[in-house]
């Protein structure tokens, strides 16, 4: 039998760090990474045959679990006709219709191949529309590895303690204002001083890349008011929250409509997909209708679109959001209870089917609070969970996700394993 360690050592000969995305190396938790063989429902299995209850869920897109039969069926149907055409196919039109009908602020949408691409394109569009060059982002919010938004970012940048700007020219970094998340006064002060220069504010309406951090009362409304007042655009990065918090994403959940929205994760159903959209008046500026150029040779790939379409239709038909939220709330409270019994200081944030346990006694409301977490204890917690058959994100600064496949009996099984893991700490 091939070992995880053997295959990973081979990978390191050909891939930087042995991976194609930094956090997969498990470096921050000082653990040996696993190499995945397959996933089914709420489970992952590595090449050694070890099975894990999976709360990583491919970093969020698998809201229906691994290998959902409807998604697999639609993907197989698409495969029968070919892998790629580089031309328009019916699936992308049908998925676009579903997105427009579901997301409140989106009247037209453009598909791309990743969340990073979606963010890059939305920011270019905002700059093109406004004729301005400055953007605003928030500490700990991760919007992909695009130059303008990697400053003070979360996700792998926070996990590996990498400065946000190596390789990014200082001139580009200076075009980004960075504010604390959930700080209304800082937003108002910046706009009073620089509002006429700002093209856009980009924000995760629920931060998911410094760990889960929900917006406080009036934070999103303030962003909406200030951007409208000064003629800037408001961009919601709903790559994580889109179709995850509700069919209409965080903007429906919180009843605040942005000008532009970026999407990904769930609308790919497990395949690499991104999208950006907004009101017709903005999206009609995109080529070939308008003169703001953006393109993607393989965007709207039929197999990826089929996976996303099947996922969205199952979500529309079943509307699992309330059940998922209640199940997640009960689950995280049980974990917290076990940690308290062990005497481990922690707090947690949960919204919908996503949550993070922070090993800090602070209530986490921004990046500064998040990084006060004890990452050494988290690393021990992660490794103990892995030994006991539970997979969570290999980073203190990421979200755990539940799927519809995480039924009550699965969560009971997971809690027993988590209880054992906590006893070993």
Phi, psi and omega in degrees: 000133177287136179268151174306315184296321180295315182290324179292322176298322175295317180301322182295341177287335188240341181239141177302116182070006180081010186221167174251004171206131194305317186293344179294343182282352179060021185296320184293335180258007177052043181239158174282125183291152175264156175246121190276137176263313182198164175227148177207126181058237180267009188246149167241149176231132179270177187290346176272356180091005176287134182250138183233141165286123192261117174247010173275318177049047180056034181067028169123330188290337189273063181293341176259004183087177179285140171054044177299133187303323180292322180291314179299318180298316182290322177296316179298322179296318179293321181299329180298336183261354179131165184269325187198143180236335186068013177225167183297138176232161184299326184299319183291328177291316180294319179292322177301317179299318180295320180296312181298321180288338186261320187267118190308317188271355188262119176253336173217149184222147175239124179275142175228195188251357180197165175295322178302314179299319181297315179296313179304316183289321180294321179292319177300318179298316180298318178294321179294321181290316186273338186073015180249164185242344184274144174232162179240132172228177184238143181306131176086349175277131181251127182237032183092182187260024174292139187310312188293340187241009179272001178285129180049048185267165176262214179054227185297331179296316177288318183301317184262006179054039178271132175303149188285349192236007177302134181085353179254121181304140181305324181298325179285317180301326182290348179274002181242122171271135181241126181238159174291138177295141178072012181259094183295318182296322178297322178297312182296320180295317180296315181293326177297328183269319189236008189308323183288347181262347191274124177279319185200153166251128175245134184212144165281114182299331162235116180295135180231002186240010164240023198091168181287122177225105180289157176286142176279167183308129174074000179296309181293323178296322177296318177301318179297316182293314184291320179294318179296320182297322186255007176076020175267163177262147176255122180249121172266121173274096181255030178302322177270315189278339181298124183063006177259314178280325178194173177301325180266009177072198182293330181294327173285318182300317184258356178059046174229124183258124175278176174276320179229150180227135171254143184227164177183215173044261189300322183289356173260350179057025182109349177263159181288111181213145169221168178200154169223147184202173180178197179297152181304321183300332177271312186291338177287353175278348182278137178300141011269357177290318182242195186250011177265111193275138170201139183212164176201109185306319184253010177298146182074027179308131187299324181290316178295318179295324179296317179297316179295318181298315179297318180298310182297321180292323175296319179297319178295319183288324187258337181042066188276006195296318181292318178298315180298317181297315180295318180296318180293318180300314179296319183295312183292327177295322178293320177296316179301319179298318179295321179293322178295320178298329178278349180081025181266121179294133179194167168219170177214152171238138180216137172210132183058228183258025180229145180201165173220137170262121180256131178273067176212154178274358179276150166282120188276116179236356178200182184294322179300318177294317183300317184282000172280355181294148178277099184287339177292316178294320179301317181300317177295319178299313180301311183293323178292320176298316182299318178298331182261016172084028177232125179253124173237171178302137181280048181198137174297336190256041177223169181265144165273147180231138168258154175237173177294342177283345179277074180287170185305318182294328177291318180292326175296317176300316180296320180297324176297319178292320179295322178300316177297317182297319181292323178298329181283346184292000000 
